[in-house]
Amino acid sequence: MAIKPRYSSRSSFLQIFLALLWGSWLGFSPAWLTLQVFVLLIALIFLRLPWLWLLASYGFSWLVAAFLLDPLMDKVGNLLLREPRLDHFWTEMAKAPVLPWTHFNNSMVLGAFLLGILTIPFWAYVAWNLRSRTPVR
Amino acid sequence: MKKRPGLIRWNFFGYLGVAVILTLAYIFVGLDLHVKSLVSQRLTALNGAPVTVGHATFKLSGPRIVLEQITFMDPRNPEFVQLEVQNVKLDLDWQPLLRNRIVVKDGVASGIHLNDLRTPPVPAPVNSLVAPQSSPSLSAASAYLASPGRMELPPEDAWKAVPSFQAQHALNSEISTQVAAWQKKLDDLVATHQQQTQSIESTQQTSHDKEAGSESLRKIMVGHIEKTKLDLDQLEISIKSEANNLLTKTQSLNELIPHDVTVIKQEARLPSVEFNNVAAEVGAEQIRPILSVVDNFYFRLLAWLERTEQPMRNSFGRQQGTEYFFVGKYLPPRLWLQKLDIISKESPDGKLGEVVGHIKDLSSEPFNYPAHLSLQASFKKAEVENLQMEAQIDHTRGQVDDRLQLSVASFLVHDLDFVKTPTFRLGIEQATAKLNMEVLAQTDSSTMTIATTMNKVSYRVETESEALKKVFDDALSPLTSLEMSATAQGKLPALQWTYASNLAERLRTALQGVLSQEFAEYNARLRDKAYQRVLESSKILEASLVTASDDMQKRILAEKEKLVTASSDPSTSKKDSETSKGL
């Protein structure tokens, strides 16, 4: 017996994908007072993204991070920020105006950003599945 | 089917309007609160105790931060307000601010209120250049003098460890062994005599020529009896000699009395009367609160400024990670007070102090920018007069050259304890002090000199023991003026301190006098007791030895009498030998 999908959407694959990705980035990020969070929120003014997927992805990512991934993100961030070969790179970033307000020098922020990038294929797969199984209204 | 809406929201003006309104609302309302919270957090981390900011304003023009009513709680007693600053204006530089760094081009702090320069009511901070004293001889001596049972002699069990007790046991066992050996020798002698007597008699019965044989056997028997007599004489002499030896040993127990006293004194754990460290014990407690200025600079301010990592506290159930600070050639310091003036005019009610101070180039990179600080202040309410400070922090060219000169013409000292135990408290309740301090910290060596003079000193001696209270009252009451100096040399933070103080000398003399007198009395009682014990032990041993020796003498005498009887009538020797078995 086939399961009937109860959800129907007019959103495209790209909209669902970006909503999931945006939501997960916001969820992984430990603090809201960083520049990238501000940019993500401003972007919502100009982009039409499905709120349901964005909030679901945000809630899911926040919970997974809080209960599971925070130590991993912190460890990855610490590893990169303490790496002597990257010291010059981080110093150059610190010299650039505005960039330091992203708080890239915080281990959790950097770890969350990297994890967000690594989850792009996962969210693309989820978005593709959702789009292909969900009937278009 | 409806047409799908696209990704780009072309009619975004309504949303943009809402976002702009929210942003402006944050800038005009939320930003001030954010700055207030941020400044409060950072200053709390620096102070080690809560710092509250009454009101904060961030002005984009300038940019400028205005902070009002900043209250610093005392890190040693977080419920106590130590310092208040009414107003701080900081003109920032835009360029570093764009890089999330604070550079104060010009600043003014005004309206300074110092509550008190009180000494810590709780134990000294963990990090201090003055190490805690490891031999608290003052408290040990005080505890001893306050103890009501201090003149009581140790219990009987303690005497079991003294040398004479062990020697007595050894001697007792030696006497028992010796007596057993004597008895064995006598028994063997008697048994041998009987065997030989029986052998002679059996020879007599089997002899063919009764007459001739009887005569010769009688001669043999007489000879045998004479030999046994000789053996008994020798045994008697030997017993006398050995008993005398044992008696001499018993009498030599007296020689162990001084050792007994030494051992029992160790058991009693009497405090030392040397008091070699008392100057350090008193001096360290005196200078620790004074040196907290330098402690705070090295262990708090400099550590806070020079740190390259800052672990953040968890919040809202999430980890907040660690912040890293990078240093570069064209990168301004994370925090840089290029110029800050501290100005305060004394108010008629004494709430505000008279302060003129300047801070120049205090930064998180002292290895790039040498800092200079100067301060002249008087706080009438806190009773601090004419405080003058000149300081320099210079870590440039890979060398450390920190200097501090601090002098206070007059300040109040409260509740300075030298000894504080549940049953005893000794210290200064109140005094008026003046201070001179010089600190020179360099890469290889550092020197510090602190000199204080306290006048109108009232002491605190709290104890249930009237005798102890009298000792300290008598010693301290004539001393109304205290002079104390401390010098330190070495490499930071392990400095070698030397203390000198007239208070320490007075305490040492008083305690030595009282303790010496008490110890002399106690030692005399100990010696008497040890002598009595040894005397009693010797008597018991001697009595047992004499009794055993006398018994042996009597047995030998009895054997000799039997032999005499036997020699007069050899035929009765068999009967006698049979009865002698019963002995």
Boltz contact constraints between the chains, C-beta under 6 A:
constraints:
  - contact:
      token1: [A, 10]
      token2: [B, 4]
      max_distance: 6.0
  - contact:
      token1: [A, 14]
      token2: [B, 7]
      max_distance: 6.0
  - contact:
      token1: [A, 15]
      token2: [B, 7]
      max_distance: 6.0
  - contact:
      token1: [A, 30]
      token2: [B, 318]
      max_distance: 6.0
  - contact:
      token1: [A, 30]
      token2: [B, 320]
      max_distance: 6.0
  - contact:
      token1: [A, 45]
      token2: [B, 12]
      max_distance: 6.0
  - contact:
      token1: [A, 45]
      token2: [B, 15]
      max_distance: 6.0
  - contact:
      token1: [A, 45]
      token2: [B, 16]
      max_distance: 6.0
  - contact:
      token1: [A, 45]
      token2: [B, 19]
      max_distance: 6.0
  - contact:
      token1: [A, 46]
      token2: [B, 9]
      max_distance: 6.0
  - contact:
      token1: [A, 46]
      token2: [B, 12]
      max_distance: 6.0
  - contact:
      token1: [A, 47]
      token2: [B, 7]
      max_distance: 6.0
  - contact:
      token1: [A, 48]
      token2: [B, 5]
      max_distance: 6.0
  - contact:
      token1: [A, 48]
      token2: [B, 9]
      max_distance: 6.0
  - contact:
      token1: [A, 66]
      token2: [B, 317]
      max_distance: 6.0
  - contact:
      token1: [A, 66]
      token2: [B, 318]
      max_distance: 6.0
  - contact:
      token1: [A, 70]
      token2: [B, 319]
      max_distance: 6.0
  - contact:
      token1: [A, 74]
      token2: [B, 319]
      max_distance: 6.0
  - contact:
      token1: [A, 74]
      token2: [B, 321]
      max_distance: 6.0
  - contact:
      token1: [A, 81]
      token2: [B, 324]
      max_distance: 6.0
  - contact:
      token1: [A, 90]
      token2: [B, 326]
      max_distance: 6.0
  - contact:
      token1: [A, 91]
      token2: [B, 326]
      max_distance: 6.0
  - contact:
      token1: [A, 91]
      token2: [B, 328]
      max_distance: 6.0
  - contact:
      token1: [A, 94]
      token2: [B, 326]
      max_distance: 6.0
  - contact:
      token1: [A, 94]
      token2: [B, 331]
      max_distance: 6.0
  - contact:
      token1: [A, 95]
      token2: [B, 328]
      max_distance: 6.0
  - contact:
      token1: [A, 95]
      token2: [B, 330]
      max_distance: 6.0
  - contact:
      token1: [A, 95]
      token2: [B, 331]
      max_distance: 6.0
  - contact:
      token1: [A, 97]
      token2: [B, 98]
      max_distance: 6.0
  - contact:
      token1: [A, 97]
      token2: [B, 99]
      max_distance: 6.0
  - contact:
      token1: [A, 98]
      token2: [B, 98]
      max_distance: 6.0
  - contact:
      token1: [A, 100]
      token2: [B, 99]
      max_distance: 6.0
  - contact:
      token1: [A, 100]
      token2: [B, 100]
      max_distance: 6.0
  - contact:
      token1: [A, 101]
      token2: [B, 100]
      max_distance: 6.0
  - contact:
      token1: [A, 105]
      token2: [B, 323]
      max_distance: 6.0
  - contact:
      token1: [A, 105]
      token2: [B, 324]
      max_distance: 6.0
  - contact:
      token1: [A, 106]
      token2: [B, 321]
      max_distance: 6.0
  - contact:
      token1: [A, 106]
      token2: [B, 323]
      max_distance: 6.0
  - contact:
      token1: [A, 107]
      token2: [B, 321]
      max_distance: 6.0
  - contact:
      token1: [A, 107]
      token2: [B, 322]
      max_distance: 6.0
  - contact:
      token1: [A, 108]
      token2: [B, 319]
      max_distance: 6.0
  - contact:
      token1: [A, 108]
      token2: [B, 321]
      max_distance: 6.0
